[in-house]
Amino acid sequence: MKYSSLIKKLKLSQEDFDEIKEAVVRAEEKTSGEIALAMSAESSSYAFWELLTASVTSMVFLLCLLPLADQIDTWLKSLFWGNSSWYLVAFFILAASLMILVFYLLYNIPAIDSLVIPSGAKRAAVTRRAMRHFAESGVYCTSGHSGILIYFSCLERQVRILADEGISNKISHDMWNLIADGIAENMAKGNVKEACLDAIQKCGELLAENFPSQGPRKNELCDGLVILEDEKWA
């Protein structure tokens, strides 16, 4: 999904982006840690699961048509000259191909897509995408190893919080997971901006408590919300 399409879907205005950025700046004033935010429409193309489900659904429909094979054969012979047994075979091959295509397109609709993808596959994809951006964005290599990434994936309605070594040595991963689950619940209600602000506030408070500010420092990470566009999935 393109940047403009995702922004329109999430109903985020430029004022919302500015408010999110200002919230990050305020949170970082109280801590030596750094906060980065990223959001994507989905964390994977899930083409395998969509095609698999489309194929299985199509086979079920074909099995339902088998008891009507004689009637279909009679109908086909009335449409075409000759008395070939290939008419029925060709009909089922064409029907299977068309149904797979139709169901594949149907399962690409986001509201349906999220229902056919196994929850385990979604969790794994979100984690992989979050870790990939954690590395690509440089959150892992700040000077004090004090960066965290808050990653939102819209289709899956899941949140991941990844902390660099300097922070994870002091704050357990379970604590970040607990915060992420609470934020995801807010996101699932469609309150995207509120979910972002809630994430910044909760993470900022935890960082300020464990890593208080030590004076002016260089800002190494983008303060605003970064929207990740779809690309070829690895």
FIKOLZA-1660 file (N, C-alpha, C; in steps of 0.1 Angstrom, whole numbers, plus 5000, padded with zeros to 4 digits):
% residues 234
   i   px   py   pz ch aa at
   1 5008 4988 5000  A  M  N
   1 5000 5000 5000  A  M CA
   1 5009 5012 5000  A  M  C
   2 5006 5022 4991  A  K  N
   2 5013 5034 4990  A  K CA
   2 5011 5043 5002  A  K  C
   3 5021 5052 5004  A  Y  N
   3 5021 5061 5016  A  Y CA
   3 5008 5069 5016  A  Y  C
   4 5004 5075 5005  A  S  N
   4 4991 5083 5006  A  S CA
   4 4979 5075 5009  A  S  C
   5 4979 5063 5003  A  S  N
   5 4967 5054 5006  A  S CA
   5 4966 5050 5021  A  S  C
   6 4977 5047 5027  A  L  N
   6 4977 5043 5041  A  L CA
   6 4974 5055 5050  A  L  C
   7 4979 5067 5047  A  I  N
   7 4976 5078 5055  A  I CA
   7 4961 5081 5054  A  I  C
   8 4955 5080 5042  A  K  N
   8 4941 5083 5040  A  K CA
   8 4933 5072 5048  A  K  C
   9 4937 5060 5048  A  K  N
   9 4930 5049 5055  A  K CA
   9 4930 5051 5070  A  K  C
  10 4942 5056 5075  A  L  N
  10 4943 5057 5089  A  L CA
  10 4938 5071 5094  A  L  C
  11 4934 5079 5085  A  K  N
  11 4929 5093 5088  A  K CA
  11 4938 5101 5097  A  K  C
  12 4951 5101 5092  A  L  N
  12 4961 5109 5099  A  L CA
  12 4964 5122 5091  A  L  C
  13 4963 5133 5098  A  S  N
  13 4966 5146 5092  A  S CA
  13 4980 5150 5095  A  S  C
  14 4984 5161 5088  A  Q  N
  14 4997 5166 5091  A  Q CA
  14 4998 5171 5105  A  Q  C
  15 4987 5176 5111  A  E  N
  15 4987 5180 5124  A  E CA
  15 4989 5168 5134  A  E  C
  16 4984 5157 5130  A  D  N
  16 4986 5145 5138  A  D CA
  16 5000 5141 5138  A  D  C
  17 5007 5141 5127  A  F  N
  17 5021 5138 5126  A  F CA
  17 5029 5147 5134  A  F  C
  18 5026 5160 5134  A  D  N
  18 5033 5170 5142  A  D CA
  18 5031 5168 5157  A  D  C
  19 5019 5164 5161  A  E  N
  19 5016 5161 5175  A  E CA
  19 5024 5149 5180  A  E  C
  20 5025 5139 5171  A  I  N
  20 5033 5127 5175  A  I CA
  20 5047 5130 5176  A  I  C
  21 5053 5138 5167  A  K  N
  21 5067 5142 5168  A  K CA
  21 5070 5150 5180  A  K  C
  22 5061 5160 5183  A  E  N
  22 5063 5168 5195  A  E CA
  22 5062 5159 5208  A  E  C
  23 5054 5149 5208  A  A  N
  23 5053 5140 5220  A  A CA
  23 5066 5132 5221  A  A  C
  24 5073 5128 5210  A  V  N
  24 5085 5121 5211  A  V CA
  24 5096 5131 5217  A  V  C
  25 5096 5143 5212  A  V  N
  25 5106 5153 5216  A  V CA
  25 5105 5155 5231  A  V  C
  26 5092 5157 5236  A  R  N
  26 5090 5159 5250  A  R CA
  26 5094 5147 5259  A  R  C
  27 5091 5135 5254  A  A  N
  27 5095 5123 5261  A  A CA
  27 5110 5121 5262  A  A  C
  28 5117 5125 5251  A  E  N
  28 5132 5123 5251  A  E CA
  28 5139 5134 5259  A  E  C
  29 5132 5145 5263  A  E  N
  29 5138 5155 5271  A  E CA
  29 5141 5149 5285  A  E  C
  30 5133 5139 5289  A  K  N
  30 5134 5134 5303  A  K CA
  30 5142 5121 5304  A  K  C
  31 5148 5117 5293  A  T  N
  31 5156 5104 5293  A  T CA
  31 5168 5105 5284  A  T  C
  32 5178 5097 5287  A  S  N
  32 5190 5096 5278  A  S CA
  32 5187 5086 5267  A  S  C
  33 5176 5079 5267  A  G  N
  33 5172 5070 5257  A  G CA
  33 5166 5077 5245  A  G  C
  34 5164 5070 5234  A  E  N
  34 5158 5076 5222  A  E CA
  34 5147 5067 5217  A  E  C
  35 5137 5074 5212  A  I  N
  35 5124 5067 5207  A  I CA
  35 5122 5068 5192  A  I  C
  36 5121 5057 5185  A  A  N
  36 5118 5058 5171  A  A CA
  36 5104 5051 5169  A  A  C
  37 5096 5056 5160  A  L  N
  37 5083 5050 5156  A  L CA
  37 5082 5047 5142  A  L  C
  38 5077 5036 5138  A  A  N
  38 5074 5032 5124  A  A CA
  38 5061 5024 5123  A  A  C
  39 5055 5026 5111  A  M  N
  39 5042 5019 5109  A  M CA
  39 5041 5014 5095  A  M  C
  40 5035 5003 5093  A  S  N
  40 5034 4997 5079  A  S CA
  40 5019 4992 5078  A  S  C
  41 5015 4991 5065  A  A  N
  41 5001 4986 5063  A  A CA
  41 5000 4971 5067  A  A  C
  42 5011 4964 5064  A  E  N
  42 5012 4950 5067  A  E CA
  42 5026 4946 5068  A  E  C
  43 5029 4935 5075  A  S  N
  43 5043 4931 5076  A  S CA
  43 5048 4921 5066  A  S  C
  44 5039 4916 5058  A  S  N
  44 5043 4906 5048  A  S CA
  44 5032 4906 5037  A  S  C
  45 5035 4901 5026  A  S  N
  45 5025 4900 5015  A  S CA
  45 5015 4889 5018  A  S  C
  46 5019 4878 5025  A  Y  N
  46 5011 4867 5029  A  Y CA
  46 5005 4860 5016  A  Y  C
  47 5012 4861 5005  A  A  N
  47 5007 4855 4992  A  A CA
  47 5006 4840 4994  A  A  C
  48 5015 4834 5001  A  F  N
  48 5014 4819 5002  A  F CA
  48 5001 4815 5009  A  F  C
  49 4997 4821 5020  A  W  N
  49 4985 4818 5027  A  W CA
  49 4973 4821 5019  A  W  C
  50 4973 4832 5012  A  E  N
  50 4961 4836 5004  A  E CA
  50 4959 4826 4992  A  E  C
  51 4970 4822 4986  A  L  N
  51 4969 4813 4975  A  L CA
  51 4965 4799 4980  A  L  C
  52 4971 4795 4991  A  L  N
  52 4967 4782 4997  A  L CA
  52 4952 4781 5000  A  L  C
  53 4947 4792 5007  A  T  N
  53 4933 4792 5011  A  T CA
  53 4924 4792 4999  A  T  C
  54 4928 4800 4988  A  A  N
  54 4920 4801 4976  A  A CA
  54 4920 4787 4969  A  A  C
  55 4931 4780 4969  A  S  N
  55 4931 4767 4963  A  S CA
  55 4922 4757 4970  A  S  C
  56 4923 4757 4983  A  V  N
  56 4915 4748 4991  A  V CA
  56 4900 4751 4990  A  V  C
  57 4897 4764 4990  A  T  N
  57 4883 4768 4988  A  T CA
  57 4877 4763 4975  A  T  C
  58 4886 4765 4964  A  S  N
  58 4882 4761 4951  A  S CA
  58 4880 4746 4950  A  S  C
  59 4888 4738 4956  A  M  N
  59 4887 4724 4956  A  M CA
  59 4874 4720 4962  A  M  C
  60 4870 4726 4973  A  V  N
  60 4858 4723 4980  A  V CA
  60 4846 4726 4971  A  V  C
  61 4846 4737 4964  A  F  N
  61 4835 4740 4954  A  F CA
  61 4835 4730 4943  A  F  C
  62 4846 4726 4938  A  L  N
  62 4846 4716 4927  A  L CA
  62 4841 4702 4932  A  L  C
  63 4844 4699 4944  A  L  N
  63 4838 4686 4950  A  L CA
  63 4823 4687 4951  A  L  C
  64 4818 4699 4954  A  C  N
  64 4803 4701 4954  A  C CA
  64 4797 4700 4940  A  C  C
  65 4805 4703 4930  A  L  N
  65 4800 4702 4916  A  L CA
  65 4800 4687 4911  A  L  C
  66 4808 4679 4917  A  L  N
  66 4810 4665 4911  A  L CA
  66 4797 4658 4910  A  L  C
  67 4788 4658 4920  A  P  N
  67 4775 4651 4918  A  P CA
  67 4767 4656 4906  A  P  C
  68 4770 4668 4901  A  L  N
  68 4763 4673 4890  A  L CA
  68 4770 4671 4876  A  L  C
  69 4780 4662 4877  A  A  N
  69 4788 4660 4865  A  A CA
  69 4780 4656 4853  A  A  C
  70 4771 4647 4854  A  D  N
  70 4763 4642 4843  A  D CA
  70 4755 4653 4837  A  D  C
  71 4748 4662 4846  A  Q  N
  71 4740 4673 4841  A  Q CA
  71 4749 4683 4833  A  Q  C
  72 4761 4685 4839  A  I  N
  72 4771 4695 4833  A  I CA
  72 4775 4690 4819  A  I  C
  73 4778 4676 4818  A  D  N
  73 4782 4670 4806  A  D CA
  73 4771 4671 4795  A  D  C
  74 4759 4669 4799  A  T  N
  74 4748 4670 4790  A  T CA
  74 4747 4684 4785  A  T  C
  75 4748 4694 4794  A  W  N
  75 4747 4708 4790  A  W CA
  75 4758 4712 4780  A  W  C
  76 4770 4707 4783  A  L  N
  76 4782 4711 4774  A  L CA
  76 4780 4705 4760  A  L  C
  77 4775 4693 4760  A  K  N
  77 4773 4687 4747  A  K CA
  77 4762 4693 4739  A  K  C
  78 4753 4700 4746  A  S  N
  78 4742 4707 4739  A  S CA
  78 4747 4720 4733  A  S  C
  79 4758 4725 4739  A  L  N
  79 4764 4738 4734  A  L CA
  79 4774 4736 4723  A  L  C
  80 4780 4725 4722  A  F  N
  80 4791 4723 4712  A  F CA
  80 4788 4711 4704  A  F  C
  81 4793 4711 4692  A  W  N
  81 4791 4699 4683  A  W CA
  81 4799 4688 4688  A  W  C
  82 4796 4677 4684  A  G  N
  82 4804 4665 4688  A  G CA
  82 4800 4659 4701  A  G  C
  83 4807 4648 4705  A  N  N
  83 4803 4641 4717  A  N CA
  83 4816 4637 4724  A  N  C
  84 4825 4648 4727  A  S  N
  84 4838 4645 4732  A  S CA
  84 4837 4645 4748  A  S  C
  85 4845 4636 4753  A  S  N
  85 4846 4635 4768  A  S CA
  85 4855 4646 4774  A  S  C
  86 4862 4653 4765  A  W  N
  86 4871 4663 4769  A  W CA
  86 4864 4676 4773  A  W  C
  87 4851 4677 4769  A  Y  N
  87 4843 4689 4773  A  Y CA
  87 4842 4690 4788  A  Y  C
  88 4839 4679 4795  A  L  N
  88 4838 4679 4809  A  L CA
  88 4851 4682 4817  A  L  C
  89 4862 4675 4812  A  V  N
  89 4875 4677 4817  A  V CA
  89 4879 4692 4816  A  V  C
  90 4877 4698 4804  A  A  N
  90 4881 4712 4802  A  A CA
  90 4873 4721 4811  A  A  C
  91 4860 4718 4813  A  F  N
  91 4851 4726 4821  A  F CA
  91 4856 4726 4835  A  F  C
  92 4860 4715 4841  A  F  N
  92 4865 4715 4855  A  F CA
  92 4879 4721 4856  A  F  C
  93 4887 4720 4846  A  I  N
  93 4900 4727 4847  A  I CA
  93 4898 4742 4846  A  I  C
  94 4890 4747 4837  A  L  N
  94 4887 4761 4836  A  L CA
  94 4880 4766 4849  A  L  C
  95 4871 4759 4854  A  A  N
  95 4864 4763 4866  A  A CA
  95 4873 4764 4878  A  A  C
  96 4882 4754 4879  A  A  N
  96 4892 4754 4890  A  A CA
  96 4901 4767 4889  A  A  C
  97 4906 4769 4877  A  S  N
  97 4915 4781 4875  A  S CA
  97 4908 4794 4878  A  S  C
  98 4896 4796 4873  A  L  N
  98 4888 4808 4876  A  L CA
  98 4885 4810 4890  A  L  C
  99 4881 4799 4897  A  M  N
  99 4878 4800 4911  A  M CA
  99 4890 4803 4920  A  M  C
 100 4901 4798 4916  A  I  N
 100 4914 4801 4924  A  I CA
 100 4917 4816 4922  A  I  C
 101 4916 4821 4910  A  L  N
 101 4918 4835 4908  A  L CA
 101 4909 4844 4915  A  L  C
 102 4896 4841 4915  A  V  N
 102 4885 4849 4921  A  V CA
 102 4887 4848 4936  A  V  C
 103 4890 4837 4942  A  F  N
 103 4891 4836 4957  A  F CA
 103 4904 4842 4961  A  F  C
 104 4915 4841 4953  A  Y  N
 104 4928 4848 4956  A  Y CA
 104 4926 4863 4957  A  Y  C
 105 4919 4869 4948  A  L  N
 105 4916 4883 4948  A  L CA
 105 4907 4886 4960  A  L  C
 106 4897 4878 4963  A  L  N
 106 4889 4880 4974  A  L CA
 106 4896 4880 4987  A  L  C
 107 4906 4871 4989  A  Y  N
 107 4913 4870 5001  A  Y CA
 107 4924 4880 5002  A  Y  C
 108 4926 4889 4992  A  N  N
 108 4935 4900 4993  A  N CA
 108 4928 4912 4999  A  N  C
 109 4915 4912 5000  A  I  N
 109 4907 4923 5007  A  I CA
 109 4911 4923 5022  A  I  C
 110 4917 4934 5027  A  P  N
 110 4922 4934 5041  A  P CA
 110 4913 4928 5051  A  P  C
 111 4900 4931 5051  A  A  N
 111 4891 4926 5061  A  A CA
 111 4890 4911 5061  A  A  C
 112 4891 4905 5049  A  I  N
 112 4891 4890 5048  A  I CA
 112 4905 4884 5049  A  I  C
 113 4914 4892 5044  A  D  N
 113 4928 4887 5045  A  D CA
 113 4933 4884 5059  A  D  C
 114 4929 4892 5068  A  S  N
 114 4934 4890 5082  A  S CA
 114 4927 4878 5089  A  S  C
 115 4916 4873 5083  A  L  N
 115 4909 4862 5088  A  L CA
 115 4915 4848 5083  A  L  C
 116 4921 4848 5071  A  V  N
 116 4926 4836 5066  A  V CA
 116 4940 4833 5069  A  V  C
 117 4947 4843 5074  A  I  N
 117 4961 4841 5077  A  I CA
 117 4962 4836 5092  A  I  C
 118 4970 4825 5094  A  P  N
 118 4971 4820 5108  A  P CA
 118 4977 4830 5117  A  P  C
 119 4973 4830 5129  A  S  N
 119 4978 4840 5139  A  S CA
 119 4993 4839 5141  A  S  C
 120 4998 4826 5141  A  G  N
 120 5012 4824 5143  A  G CA
 120 5020 4830 5132  A  G  C
 121 5015 4829 5119  A  A  N
 121 5022 4835 5108  A  A CA
 121 5022 4850 5109  A  A  C
 122 5011 4856 5114  A  K  N
 122 5011 4871 5115  A  K CA
 122 5021 4875 5126  A  K  C
 123 5021 4868 5137  A  R  N
 123 5030 4872 5148  A  R CA
 123 5045 4872 5143  A  R  C
 124 5048 4861 5136  A  A  N
 124 5062 4859 5131  A  A CA
 124 5065 4870 5121  A  A  C
 125 5056 4873 5112  A  A  N
 125 5059 4883 5102  A  A CA
 125 5061 4897 5108  A  A  C
 126 5052 4900 5118  A  V  N
 126 5054 4914 5124  A  V CA
 126 5067 4915 5131  A  V  C
 127 5071 4904 5138  A  T  N
 127 5084 4904 5145  A  T CA
 127 5095 4905 5136  A  T  C
 128 5095 4898 5125  A  R  N
 128 5106 4899 5115  A  R CA
 128 5107 4913 5109  A  R  C
 129 5095 4919 5105  A  R  N
 129 5095 4932 5099  A  R CA
 129 5100 4943 5109  A  R  C
 130 5097 4941 5122  A  A  N
 130 5101 4951 5132  A  A CA
 130 5116 4949 5134  A  A  C
 131 5121 4937 5134  A  M  N
 131 5136 4935 5136  A  M CA
 131 5144 4941 5124  A  M  C
 132 5138 4939 5112  A  R  N
 132 5144 4944 5100  A  R CA
 132 5145 4959 5100  A  R  C
 133 5134 4966 5104  A  H  N
 133 5135 4981 5104  A  H CA
 133 5144 4985 5116  A  H  C
 134 5144 4978 5127  A  F  N
 134 5153 4981 5138  A  F CA
 134 5167 4982 5133  A  F  C
 135 5171 4973 5124  A  A  N
 135 5185 4973 5119  A  A CA
 135 5187 4983 5108  A  A  C
 136 5177 4984 5099  A  E  N
 136 5178 4994 5088  A  E CA
 136 5178 5008 5092  A  E  C
 137 5171 5011 5103  A  S  N
 137 5169 5025 5107  A  S CA
 137 5180 5030 5116  A  S  C
 138 5189 5021 5120  A  G  N
 138 5200 5025 5129  A  G CA
 138 5196 5026 5144  A  G  C
 139 5185 5021 5148  A  V  N
 139 5181 5021 5162  A  V CA
 139 5191 5013 5170  A  V  C
 140 5197 5003 5164  A  Y  N
 140 5206 4993 5171  A  Y CA
 140 5220 4999 5173  A  Y  C
 141 5223 5010 5167  A  C  N
 141 5237 5015 5168  A  C CA
 141 5238 5030 5172  A  C  C
 142 5229 5034 5181  A  T  N
 142 5231 5048 5187  A  T CA
 142 5243 5047 5196  A  T  C
 143 5249 5059 5198  A  S  N
 143 5262 5060 5206  A  S CA
 143 5261 5053 5220  A  S  C
 144 5250 5054 5226  A  G  N
 144 5248 5049 5240  A  G CA
 144 5241 5036 5239  A  G  C
 145 5238 5030 5228  A  H  N
 145 5229 5018 5226  A  H CA
 145 5217 5019 5235  A  H  C
 146 5210 5031 5233  A  S  N
 146 5199 5035 5242  A  S CA
 146 5186 5038 5234  A  S  C
 147 5185 5031 5222  A  G  N
 147 5173 5034 5214  A  G CA
 147 5163 5023 5215  A  G  C
 148 5150 5027 5213  A  I  N
 148 5140 5017 5212  A  I CA
 148 5131 5020 5199  A  I  C
 149 5126 5010 5194  A  L  N
 149 5117 5011 5182  A  L CA
 149 5103 5006 5186  A  L  C
 150 5093 5015 5183  A  I  N
 150 5079 5011 5185  A  I CA
 150 5074 5009 5171  A  I  C
 151 5070 4997 5167  A  Y  N
 151 5066 4993 5154  A  Y CA
 151 5051 4989 5154  A  Y  C
 152 5043 4996 5145  A  F  N
 152 5029 4993 5144  A  F CA
 152 5027 4986 5130  A  F  C
 153 5019 4975 5130  A  S  N
 153 5015 4968 5118  A  S CA
 153 5000 4968 5117  A  S  C
 154 4995 4975 5107  A  C  N
 154 4980 4978 5107  A  C CA
 154 4971 4966 5104  A  C  C
 155 4975 4958 5094  A  L  N
 155 4967 4947 5090  A  L CA
 155 4965 4937 5102  A  L  C
 156 4977 4934 5108  A  E  N
 156 4977 4925 5119  A  E CA
 156 4972 4931 5133  A  E  C
 157 4972 4944 5133  A  R  N
 157 4968 4951 5145  A  R CA
 157 4977 4947 5157  A  R  C
 158 4990 4947 5154  A  Q  N
 158 5000 4943 5164  A  Q CA
 158 5011 4953 5165  A  Q  C
 159 5017 4953 5177  A  V  N
 159 5027 4963 5180  A  V CA
 159 5040 4955 5186  A  V  C
 160 5051 4960 5181  A  R  N
 160 5064 4954 5187  A  R CA
 160 5072 4966 5192  A  R  C
 161 5078 4963 5204  A  I  N
 161 5088 4973 5209  A  I CA
 161 5101 4966 5211  A  I  C
 162 5111 4971 5204  A  L  N
 162 5124 4965 5204  A  L CA
 162 5134 4975 5210  A  L  C
 163 5142 4970 5220  A  A  N
 163 5151 4979 5227  A  A CA
 163 5165 4974 5224  A  A  C
 164 5174 4984 5223  A  D  N
 164 5188 4981 5221  A  D CA
 164 5195 4976 5234  A  D  C
 165 5207 4971 5232  A  E  N
 165 5214 4964 5243  A  E CA
 165 5215 4971 5256  A  E  C
 166 5218 4984 5255  A  G  N
 166 5219 4992 5267  A  G CA
 166 5207 4993 5275  A  G  C
 167 5195 4992 5269  A  I  N
 167 5182 4993 5276  A  I CA
 167 5177 4979 5280  A  I  C
 168 5179 4970 5271  A  S  N
 168 5174 4956 5274  A  S CA
 168 5181 4950 5285  A  S  C
 169 5194 4954 5288  A  N  N
 169 5201 4949 5300  A  N CA
 169 5195 4953 5313  A  N  C
 170 5187 4964 5312  A  K  N
 170 5181 4969 5325  A  K CA
 170 5166 4967 5326  A  K  C
 171 5159 4968 5314  A  I  N
 171 5144 4966 5314  A  I CA
 171 5141 4953 5306  A  I  C
 172 5134 4944 5312  A  S  N
 172 5131 4931 5307  A  S CA
 172 5122 4932 5294  A  S  C
 173 5124 4923 5285  A  H  N
 173 5116 4923 5273  A  H CA
 173 5101 4921 5276  A  H  C
 174 5098 4914 5287  A  D  N
 174 5084 4911 5291  A  D CA
 174 5077 4924 5294  A  D  C
 175 5084 4934 5299  A  M  N
 175 5078 4947 5302  A  M CA
 175 5074 4954 5289  A  M  C
 176 5083 4953 5279  A  W  N
 176 5080 4960 5266  A  W CA
 176 5068 4953 5260  A  W  C
 177 5068 4939 5261  A  N  N
 177 5056 4932 5255  A  N CA
 177 5043 4935 5262  A  N  C
 178 5044 4937 5275  A  L  N
 178 5031 4941 5282  A  L CA
 178 5026 4955 5277  A  L  C
 179 5035 4964 5275  A  I  N
 179 5031 4977 5270  A  I CA
 179 5026 4976 5256  A  I  C
 180 5033 4968 5248  A  A  N
 180 5029 4967 5234  A  A CA
 180 5015 4961 5232  A  A  C
 181 5012 4951 5241  A  D  N
 181 4999 4945 5240  A  D CA
 181 4988 4955 5244  A  D  C
 182 4990 4963 5253  A  G  N
 182 4980 4973 5257  A  G CA
 182 4978 4984 5246  A  G  C
 183 4989 4987 5240  A  I  N
 183 4988 4997 5229  A  I CA
 183 4981 4991 5217  A  I  C
 184 4983 4978 5214  A  A  N
 184 4977 4971 5203  A  A CA
 184 4962 4971 5205  A  A  C
 185 4957 4970 5217  A  E  N
 185 4942 4970 5220  A  E CA
 185 4936 4983 5216  A  E  C
 186 4943 4994 5219  A  N  N
 186 4939 5007 5215  A  N CA
 186 4939 5009 5200  A  N  C
 187 4949 5003 5193  A  M  N
 187 4951 5004 5179  A  M CA
 187 4939 4996 5172  A  M  C
 188 4936 4985 5178  A  A  N
 188 4925 4976 5172  A  A CA
 188 4912 4984 5171  A  A  C
 189 4910 4994 5180  A  K  N
 189 4897 5001 5180  A  K CA
 189 4897 5012 5169  A  K  C
 190 4908 5013 5162  A  G  N
 190 4909 5024 5151  A  G CA
 190 4915 5037 5156  A  G  C
 191 4919 5037 5168  A  N  N
 191 4925 5050 5174  A  N CA
 191 4940 5050 5172  A  N  C
 192 4944 5053 5159  A  V  N
 192 4958 5052 5155  A  V CA
 192 4966 5062 5162  A  V  C
 193 4962 5075 5161  A  K  N
 193 4970 5086 5167  A  K CA
 193 4971 5084 5182  A  K  C
 194 4959 5080 5188  A  E  N
 194 4959 5078 5203  A  E CA
 194 4968 5067 5207  A  E  C
 195 4969 5056 5198  A  A  N
 195 4978 5045 5201  A  A CA
 195 4992 5049 5201  A  A  C
 196 4996 5058 5191  A  C  N
 196 5010 5063 5190  A  C CA
 196 5013 5071 5202  A  C  C
 197 5004 5080 5206  A  L  N
 197 5007 5089 5217  A  L CA
 197 5008 5081 5230  A  L  C
 198 4999 5071 5232  A  D  N
 198 4999 5062 5243  A  D CA
 198 5013 5055 5244  A  D  C
 199 5017 5050 5232  A  A  N
 199 5030 5043 5232  A  A CA
 199 5042 5052 5236  A  A  C
 200 5042 5064 5231  A  I  N
 200 5052 5073 5234  A  I CA
 200 5052 5076 5249  A  I  C
 201 5041 5079 5255  A  Q  N
 201 5040 5082 5269  A  Q CA
 201 5044 5071 5278  A  Q  C
 202 5039 5059 5275  A  K  N
 202 5043 5048 5284  A  K CA
 202 5058 5044 5283  A  K  C
 203 5063 5044 5271  A  C  N
 203 5077 5041 5269  A  C CA
 203 5086 5052 5274  A  C  C
 204 5081 5064 5272  A  G  N
 204 5089 5076 5277  A  G CA
 204 5090 5075 5293  A  G  C
 205 5079 5072 5299  A  E  N
 205 5079 5072 5314  A  E CA
 205 5088 5061 5319  A  E  C
 206 5088 5049 5312  A  L  N
 206 5097 5038 5316  A  L CA
 206 5111 5041 5314  A  L  C
 207 5114 5048 5303  A  L  N
 207 5128 5052 5300  A  L CA
 207 5133 5063 5310  A  L  C
 208 5124 5072 5313  A  A  N
 208 5128 5083 5322  A  A CA
 208 5131 5077 5336  A  A  C
 209 5124 5067 5340  A  E  N
 209 5125 5061 5353  A  E CA
 209 5139 5054 5354  A  E  C
 210 5142 5047 5343  A  N  N
 210 5154 5038 5344  A  N CA
 210 5167 5045 5337  A  N  C
 211 5164 5054 5328  A  F  N
 211 5175 5061 5321  A  F CA
 211 5172 5076 5321  A  F  C
 212 5173 5083 5332  A  P  N
 212 5170 5097 5333  A  P CA
 212 5180 5105 5324  A  P  C
 213 5175 5117 5321  A  S  N
 213 5183 5126 5312  A  S CA
 213 5196 5130 5319  A  S  C
 214 5207 5131 5311  A  Q  N
 214 5220 5135 5316  A  Q CA
 214 5225 5147 5309  A  Q  C
 215 5215 5156 5305  A  G  N
 215 5219 5168 5299  A  G CA
 215 5217 5167 5284  A  G  C
 216 5221 5178 5277  A  P  N
 216 5220 5179 5262  A  P CA
 216 5227 5167 5256  A  P  C
 217 5222 5162 5245  A  R  N
 217 5228 5151 5237  A  R CA
 217 5224 5153 5223  A  R  C
 218 5231 5146 5214  A  K  N
 218 5229 5146 5200  A  K CA
 218 5217 5137 5197  A  K  C
 219 5207 5142 5189  A  N  N
 219 5196 5134 5185  A  N CA
 219 5199 5126 5173  A  N  C
 220 5200 5112 5175  A  E  N
 220 5205 5104 5164  A  E CA
 220 5194 5097 5156  A  E  C
 221 5181 5097 5161  A  L  N
 221 5170 5090 5154  A  L CA
 221 5159 5100 5151  A  L  C
 222 5152 5097 5140  A  C  N
 222 5140 5105 5136  A  C CA
 222 5130 5105 5147  A  C  C
 223 5125 5117 5150  A  D  N
 223 5115 5119 5161  A  D CA
 223 5101 5116 5157  A  D  C
 224 5098 5117 5144  A  G  N
 224 5084 5115 5140  A  G CA
 224 5081 5101 5136  A  G  C
 225 5068 5099 5132  A  L  N
 225 5063 5086 5128  A  L CA
 225 5067 5083 5114  A  L  C
 226 5074 5072 5111  A  V  N
 226 5079 5068 5098  A  V CA
 226 5069 5058 5092  A  V  C
 227 5064 5061 5080  A  I  N
 227 5055 5052 5073  A  I CA
 227 5063 5044 5063  A  I  C
 228 5062 5030 5065  A  L  N
 228 5069 5021 5056  A  L CA
 228 5060 5017 5045  A  L  C
 229 5064 5019 5032  A  E  N
 229 5056 5015 5021  A  E CA
 229 5059 5001 5018  A  E  C
 230 5050 4994 5011  A  D  N
 230 5052 4980 5006  A  D CA
 230 5063 4980 4996  A  D  C
 231 5069 4968 4996  A  E  N
 231 5080 4966 4986  A  E CA
 231 5081 4951 4984  A  E  C
 232 5090 4946 4976  A  K  N
 232 5092 4932 4974  A  K CA
 232 5095 4926 4987  A  K  C
 233 5088 4916 4991  A  W  N
 233 5090 4909 5004  A  W CA
 233 5101 4899 5002  A  W  C
 234 5110 4900 5012  A  A  N
 234 5122 4890 5012  A  A CA
 234 5117 4877 5018  A  A  C
% end
